[in-house]
Structures are given as structure tokens and as C-alpha cells.
């Protein structure tokens, strides 16, 4: 394919790696998402796995995450485990049997849908056994489906490099069925969950009883809500040295009899205000060079301090909240003094005025400014304006509230998105918690939309848990972005807006909202290719 040539990929990692099978579960999930109570009319099996173990071949310098976005990088084998995964859309329970190289496994289903109707999911560790692969789905006395996949073997490596892209296969059970979920989404609640680092224990307990605020926790299973322990009619507070982000979780858990003293207290304690959101992934804060890369010791020490710590050259020695890197100097960049892959360490440091001459040198202006392509002219497809109207008129703070004598607290905030690309911004979904209004919509090219996140003012609501997310696709480019309205309690500026441009390979950033009904604006520009 042309993309692999243009992108200078070392090999075509999509060759003989079909992913069509993943679509087998979509009819059920779409039905469930639209109606809240899906029906299974066709049973099926989906299987996916890598065709070699992570230790059979070289990792090809692949990493999990990317340092260029100030993320901590991981070896790929820590993320892409040597597992075979499988999902089955079933009207009722069935058994899966996996055979690899003559060795047979009969794994259980760790994920079973509520009421037994829906998508079952499981996995099995392959343990590096080479050989042919066969997966069967059955019920007593009947084989439902059989799937034969490519062999699990080091022979599938490309020039000694692991292909981390999985093979996906599927099989459909003969005949039709008709089974509807016994409980609709409105009758279900969260029955299992986890949380961000430091919040896991509280989230696991609270989510089990259908209190799983999205600001700090992740619901991992839904079903008929579990019966709560008897309420003790008492409150809980964050433990000494914890932040107000623990307030809602401690209040609910302690009232139900679970009040871990290292996290919660039965009386108010002195809390802290985090300098960085506790719900963002940790960043590297210190590092050193790896063996064989001692020449970059100083560069690794400098760059890792600001979250840029490429795995193959540097070793991160301390993690925590991201320390913001110094601003880049326009046009300034650098490269190693010798022809050596420095994973862009010189470019990171030299663009921020520190360019150690023993390992780095500044690039010439000619290298940083590529020649203009005479054929690069404006095209009709570059038009960044649409005649389509916006479905909502903008507004501003009511003039009455601007007068000091009439000043009042309002939970209404505006988040404006400006589209200066040739592509429509399509709103694909939203969800919110404790928002009296969460108004978002599509944004045609050349238009702007003022969106509303109205934080609840209801008595009894805990503002620590206020949260809302809006998900957008950028036309048919495959790019996407997410906007989050959330809180950071307690702080001088408790309301925050997060622009997550990870789907555009641009990272994410959290902004403080300076005042009530003050708009925060995101402007996105780009070409047809969005490069």
C-alpha cells in the first residue's frame, strides 16, 4: 500500500492482518447504545492475537506511548501481552476451546454480560507454544463455530522483527436466534470499577454500589445494581494530606461502612491543593542515559526533567506531575554532531536555548526551511467555509450579573470551538455528570459554535464529581478530538477545560477557567489532509 512507502515504514505491517472480524459485535453494541436493550439475532465468535511471541523476534524499536507528546514510553511487550483474546455474541452461555500447537486450553469467561445475553469476553496466555491455531465455540452436544487461524510461530516475523499488529478472525454460528437482554440500560447500574492512581481502592468499593463518578473512576461492568450495605448516616472526609478530589468518594464509602484511614477520615482534616490534576497520567520528572548512550547523559538529565525521556536512549528515574518545558524559540532546533540516532534529544534541548556543543549543533536555516513546492497551490477542496448554519446562537453573561450589587454565582460556562479547516467537526457523542445543561453540536467548516457546560447548582450535589465530555470526528480524515469540562477542588479556579487532541497526535492540555460565564476557545486550522 502507498501509505507504507510514503511513510517509509520498514515493512507492511498490515499485510495478512485482517481486522474485519471486529465488526461482528457492532450490531449488538449499536442496538444497545440506541435503545438501551439489545437483542441477539445472530451468534458469532471473534478472535485476535499476534502471530508470534514478543520474545521470538526483535521489537523493531517499537515503543508504547511517545515521548514527543511528553508521555512515558514503555517496551511494547508490557502493553501487547502474549495473549489470545476472544469475544462472542451469544444468546446464552457457551464454552470456548483454544488449541495452539497441539496444546488445548478451556478458559473461562472473565467478562459475562448482564443476564447472560450479549457479548462475552475472555483471553488465554499463549506461553510461546508454536504451532497451528484452532478455536471452537460449543454447547453440550453441539459445535457452534470453528475458526482456524495462522500459526503462532517466529516464522511470521519480518526480517527478525515482531509484527505487533494482531490478526483478527471471526466465525458466524449457523442459524438465527432471538434473545433480548433481560434488563434495559436504565435498570442497570455500575457493578464493578477501578480508578486513577491513588483512587483505586475507593473506586472499587463505590463503583460496586453504582456510585462511580467519571472524574476519578472507571466503570468496568454494568448490571442489576448490587444491594448496598445499610447506611450509617454519617459523613466521610478526605484524610489529612489528601485533596478535595476524595470528598465525594469518602462521603459515600464511609456512610456505607468502608472508610480506609489512609484515604478518608470521619472528621474534617487539612487538605492539599494539587499543582497538577491527579487524574492525568504521570510524566517523567528525572532521568539518566542508558548503557551505551553515556554521551547523552546531560541531555537525558535535562529533557527527562520535562517529560521528554525517549526509552531507547534515556531511562526515567522519577515520575510525577508534568513539569512544563520551557517555551521553544521559533526556528531554533538542533541535531547530533555525529550521525547518530539521538531520538530528537538535541532538537528538544536546542530549541529551548540549551544546546551542548559536545553532542549537539544547531541546524542551518536551509535545513529548517524546506523549499517551496511550486505545485503547492490553493485548491477548491481547501475551502474552509460552509453555508450550513450553526444550530445555536451564542450568548454572554447577563448584563445584570455584571453589576457589583447584583453579582451572583452561576454555574454556566461557555466553551467555543472554531473550525478553520475544510472538514466538518462531527459530534459523535457526549456524556455528563451533574451538569444542568451540556449543549454541544456539529461545527461546519469556517464556523464557530459556543457550547454550554452548566455545572449543577442543585443542593446536595458534590461539585468534585462534576464532569462532561464531548467527542468529535474531523470529517473523514480519521482524526478526532475530545473536550472535557471538569473541576479541580479546591482551587482559586476550580472549573477546568481539557482539550484532548491525542486523536490528532497533538497531546492534551488542561486550562483554568478564569471566571464565571467566561468562554474558553479552541481554534483548529488545517488542510485537506490535516497534516
N, C-alpha and C positions, 0 to 999 in steps of 0.2 A: 504494500500500500504506500501511496505517495507520502503520507504523514511521517512514516518511519525514515524515508530518505531525507525529507526536508528537515526533520527534527534530529537527524544524524544519530538515530538510535543504533546501538551496537548490534541489534538483531530484531527481528519482527516477533515481539513477544505476544502478539495477538494471533499468530498463525496456529491453527488447530486448537484454538482455545475458545470454543463457542460459549456464549453466555445466555442464549435464548431461553434455556430452561428456567431461569429465574422468573420468567413471566408467568409460569404456571400458577403461582399463588396470587397473582394480581386480581383476578376476578373476585376472589373471596374478600381480599382486603378493600377493594373498591366498593363492593356491596356493603361491607361493614362500615366503611367510612361515610358512605352516603346515607344509609338507612339506620345504622346502629344495631342491626340484627341481620346477619348474613345467612344465606342458605347455600349448602354444599350440594351441587348437582353433578359434579364430575370429580372423582377422586384422582389424585396424582402423586407422584414422587419426584423430588428434585434432589440431586446430589452434586456436591462440588468439592474439589480437592486439587492440590498441586500434584504434579506427576512425578516429583522426586522429593526426597527429604532435604531439609535445609543444610544438612552436613555432607550431602553427597557431592556437592559441587561448590564452586566459588560463589560468594554473594554478589559478585559483579559490581561492587562498590555501591550497592543499593542501601538506602537508609530509610527508616521510618521517621516521618516529620522532615522539616527542612530548616536548617539554621538561618537561611536567608530571611525567613519570617520570624526570627528570634525564638524558634521553638527548640526544645531539647530533642536531639536526634537519638534514635535507638537502632541497634542492629536489627535487621529485618526479621530474623528468626525469633525475636522476642515478641513480635506482633503477629507474623504469619506462622502460626504453630503447625507442627506436623500432624494435622488433624484432617479427617474427612467429615464434612458436615452434611446434613440431610434434613429436608423438610418434607412433610406430607400433608396434603389437604385431605382430610378424612371425615366421613360421616359418623364413624365411631372408631374406637381404638383398633390398631393393627400392630403387628410386630415387624421390625426391620432386622435383616441379617446381612452382615458385611463379610465378604471373603476377599482376602488380599494374599496372593502368593500361596494359596492353599490353607491359610490360617483363617478360621471363622470367628467372628465376633457377633454377639447378640446384645447390643447396647439397649439401655432403657431410654425412655423419652424424658429428659430433664425439664422440657417445656411442653405442657399439655394444656390445650385451650379450655376455657371455662365451659363446663357441661359436656366436654368430650367432642364437640362439633367444631371443626375449624382446622387451623394449621398447627401440627405437631412439629417439634424441632429437637434434634439431637446431634451428637458427634461421637467420633471414636478416634483414639490416638493410633496412628499408623505404626509407630515404633520402628520405622525404617525397613520393614519387611518388603523386599522387592517381589514383584510378580503381578499376575493378572488380577483385575479388579471386577468383582461382581456384587451387586446389591439387590436384595429381594425384599418385597413388601408382601406380607401374608397375614391371613387369619386362619384359625384352626381348620385344617382340611382344605384350604384354598390358597393358591398362589395368586396374588393380586397383580403384581407388576415385577418385572425383572429388568435390570439395567446393567449392561457390560461396558465398563469404561476403559480408557487407555491404561496400560500397565504402569505400576508405580515402580520407577527404576531410574538410576542415574543416566541411563541411555537417553532420557528425554532432555538432558541438559544441552545447551547450545554452546559449543566450544568450551565446555567446562564450567559454564555459568548457569546458576539456578534461574529458572523462569518462575517468578513469584506470582504470575497471573494464573488463577485457577482454571481448570477445565470444569465446565458445568454441563450436566446431562439431566434428562428428565424422561419419565415414562408415565403414560396415562392408563388408569385402570379401565378395563373394558366394561361397557355398560354404564348406565346412568343411575344416580341415586337422588334422593331428596331428603335432606336433613337440615333443619333450621336451628340456630343457636337457641338454647332454652331461655337465655336472658339477654335483654337488649342492653345497649351501652348505658342507658340512663338508669338501669337497675344494677349496674356493676360499679365496683369501686376498686381502688388500688389494694392489692393484697400482698405485694412484695416490692421492695425498692432498696436503693442504696443512695449514696450521696457523695458530695465533693470531699476531698481530703479533710479530715477533722470532723466531718459531719456524718460519717458512715454509720456509726452506732445509733445515733438519734434518728437518722432517716430510716434505717432498717426497722426500728420499732414503730415509728409513726406511720410509715407507708403501709405497714401490715394492717393498720386500722384506718386506712383511707384518708390519712392526713399526710399528703406528700407534696408540699409546695415546690413548684418547679424552679424557684430561685435557688434552692440548695439541694434538692433531692431529685432522683430519677425513678419514676415508677417502672418496674420491670414485669409486672403481671397484674391483670385485672380479672375480676370475677365477683361472685356474690360477696359482699363485704363481710369480713370476719367480725364476730361478736366482740365488742370492746370489753375490757375489764371494767369493773364498777368504778365510776368516777369518785375520786376522793374529795372533790370540791375544794381543791387547794391549787395555788398557782406555783409556777416554777420560773426561775430566772437564770440568765447566763452565769456561769461560775466566774469567780474572780479572775481577771485577766482575759476573759473571752469577750467577743464583740456582741453587739445587739443583734447580729445575724442569727444568734442562737435563741432569741427570745421566744418566737412562736413555737419552735420545736420543743424547747424546755417546758413552756407553759402547758402544752398538750400532753407531753410524755409524763411529766411529774404528776399531773392530775390523774393519770391512769396508772400510777404506781411505779413508773420507771424513771428514776431521777439520778443518773450516774454523777457522782460528786465531782469528777474531773471535768465535767461539761456543764452541769447545772447546779443550781442552789435553790433551797427553799426560801431564802430571803434575798433581797436585792444586794448585789455586790458591785464593786467598782469594775466597770467595763473599759475596753480599749477601742480606739478607732483605727482600723487597719489602714495602712497607707496605700495598699493595693487590694483590689477585690479578692476576697477569699475564695471566689468561685472560678477564677481564671486558672488555667494550667500553670504549674510552676515554671520558672525560667532559670537558666543558668546564671549564677552570680559570681563564680570564680572558676578558674581552670588552669591547666598546665598543658605542656606539649606531650605527645605520645612518644614512645621509644622510636628512634629513627628520625624524629622530626624536631630534635633539640634546637635547631636553628630558629624555630618559630616559638621558642619559649616565651619571649617577651610579647609577641603578637597574641598568642593564646591567652596569656595573662590579661592583656588589655581587652581583647574582644569578648572573651568569655564573661568578663565582668558585666558586659552589657547584653548578655543573652545570645551573642553570636559565637557559637562554640562547635564548629564542624567536627563531626565524630571521627573522621579518618585522620585528622591532624592533631586535634586537641582532645583533652579529657576533662570533662566537667567535674569539679570537686565540691561544689556547693550549689544548692538550689534554693529558690525562694521567689518572692515577688520580683518582677522585672524592674531592673534599674534602667531608666530611659537613656538610650545612647545620645551622645552629643549630636547636634544638628550637622548635616553634611554640608560641605562647601560646594556650591554649584560648579560643576565642571571638573572638580578635583577627583582624582582616582589614582590607582597605583597597581603595580604588578611586581612579581618577584624579580630580583636582579639576575637570577638564573632560570633556565627553562625547567620549572618545577611546579607541580600542582599544589598550590597553597590553599585550595578551597576558598579563594577570594578573600583571604585574610588581609592581604595588602590593600585590596580595593576598599574593604571596610574601614581599615585604620587610616589610610592616606586621605580618604575623602573626608575624614574628621580631623585633619591637620597633624596627626601623628604618623610619620612615615619614616621608620628607622632605616637609615641608608645602608646598613649592613645586609638587610634582607629584602628591602623594597625600593622601588624607584617610581617616580611619577611618570604616567604615560604622556606622550606628546599630544598636543591638541588634535593633530590629524587622526590619532587613533581613537580619540573620544568622540570625534565628529565624523561619522561616515559620510561619504559623498552622496549628494542628492541624486536620486534616480530621475532622469528626465521624463520617464513614462509615468511617474507618480503624480497624476493629475486628479482633480476632483471628478467624481463620477456621480451619475444621477442617484445611485444607490447610497451615496454618502449623505443624502438629505437628512437633516436632523430636525425636521419639523413635521408634525402631523396635524391634520384638520379635525381630528377627533376631539370632542370636548372632554373636560375633566368632570367627574360626577359629583364634585363637592367644591363649593366656593370657600375661599379662605376667610379667616376672621382674625380678630385681635382682641386683646383684653378689653373688657367693657370699660368705657371711659370713667364710669362711676367709681370703679375699684382703684383707679389711678389717683384719686383724691385721698390725701393722708387721713382725713377724718372718716372716710368710708372704706379704708383698706381692709381687706378680708383675705383669709386663706382660701385658695381654690386649688383643687387637685387637677385642674385642666392643664395639659401641656401639649405643645404642638411640635411635630417632627416633620419637617418639609423635605421632600426628595425632588431634586431637579434632574431631569433626563435630557442630557445633551448628546445623545447617541442616536444612530439611525434605527435603533431597535426598541420595541415596546418593552416596558417593565411590567411583567405579568404577575399579579398577586396570586400565589398558588395556595396559601393557607395562612391562617392566623390562629393563635390561641392566647388566652389571657387569664389571669387570676387576680381577683379583687380589683377589677377595672370597671367603673360605672359605664364607660364608653371606650371602645377600642375600634376606631374608624379608619380603615385603610382601603386602598383601591388601586386599580391599574393606572399606569402613567405612560401615555403615548410619547413618541419622540418629540423633543422640543417643548415639552410641557413640564409643569411642576405641580405637585399635589401637597397640600398641607394636611397631614394626617393627625389624628387625635388620640392621645393616651390620657384618659381621665382617671386618675388614681382615686380609689373609693374614699368617700367621706363617711361611710356608714359606721355607726357606733359599734365598738367591739371588734372591728377589723384590726389586724396587726399589720401595720404598713411594712414590716420587714419582709412580708411574703408577697407584696405587690409585684406583678411580673406580667409582661406581654411580649409576644414575638410575632413578627410579620415576615413571611418568606416570599422572595421574588425570584423569578427567572428572567434573564435578559434575552428576549426573543428566542431564536433557535441557535444561539451561539454555544449553548451548553454551560454558560457562565450563570452564576446566581449570587444573591447576597441576602443577608438577614439583618433586620433591625430589631433591637431589644430595648424595651422600656423597663427599667428596674429601679431598685432602691439600694442605698448604701447607708444603713442606720447604725449608729448616729453619726452625722457629719454636718458640717456647715452647709453643704449642698447635698442633701440626701437623695435627690432624684438623679438618675443617671440614664444616659442613652449609649448603647453599644452598637456600633456599625461593624458588622462581621462580614468582611469581604474575602473570607477564606475561599469561597467558591469562585473568586476571580484571581486567586493566588496573591492577594494583597494583605492578608492578615486581618486583625481586628483591633479596635481601639474603643475605650470607654471614655465618654465625655460627661463632665459635670453640668447639670442644668443650672444656670446662674440665678434663676428666679421663676416665680410662678407665671404661667402663660407666656414664657419666653421661648421662642422657637429655636430648635437646633436643626441645622440644614445640612443635608448630604447632597453634593453635586457630583454626578458621574458623567464623564465625557469619554468618547471612544469612537473608533472607526467601525466599518462593517465587520472586520474580523475581531474587534475588541482586543487588539494587541497593544 
